[in-house]
Amino acid sequence: MLYKTRRFKVLFFSLLWIGNVALAHSPDFSSIIISKTENGLIVLQLNSSLTAFQQEVNYVNGEGAYKSPEEFQNLVLDIFKSRFSFIINGKDTVHFKNSKVLLGHETKIVAEVIGLPEEINIIQLKNEVFKDVHRNQSVVIFLLDGFPKEKFTLQKDNQHSINLSLEKGKWITPSLEEHSSKLNFVPYLITLILGSLLFYIFGKTKTYQ
């Protein structure tokens, strides 16, 4: 019985690892998370596969445009600066500082957000970092007080942008900007279902020991 329990444990964590690796290699999906750190900094994190960043850098600059990881990181930041915009209340352009590219199977752009006003009534966010990647989609999640709690999908149909306004305490978005994310979350769902199933089986095995 102990052997079976260990075998289920290994299988459970192996499948979770495989699911994460599969997601990290999906070039058409990215996520944007804007949150506050414990020390009060507002931080933006843009996550996608290394493949997606490589495809976009090569498309924009041509093959062989970089010879080192540092050169690649700089080219990624150039694309980010020219294709990502965040405007509050229709006039306050949010700026980013200390931007960094963290390389890995899942590569991240991390930047400190500067210039958020106290009162926020309109949010306009546009992400065209991966606009040349076929069928690319980004999910935006705000983890800040006063911001919408839903997740929003940026894709070709909405020009990779969202335009939200606060009305009577509720965030309103035009109907064309679907925010209920009918995004292709199949890899996530497969990982979750397999993980839950194995966790259930492992739990039953442990119960009958």
Secondary structure, DSSP 4 states (H G I P E B T S, - for coil): -HHHHHHHHHHHHHHHHHHHHHHHT-TTEEEEEEEE-TTS-EEEEEEEEHHHHHHHHHHHH-TT--SSHHHHHHHHHHHHHHHEEEEETTTEE-EEEEEEEE-SSEEEEEEEEE---SS--EEEEEE-TTTTSTT-EEEEEEESTTS--SEEEE-GGGTTEEEEEEETTEEE--TTS--S-----HHHHHHHHHHHHHHHHHHHHHHT-
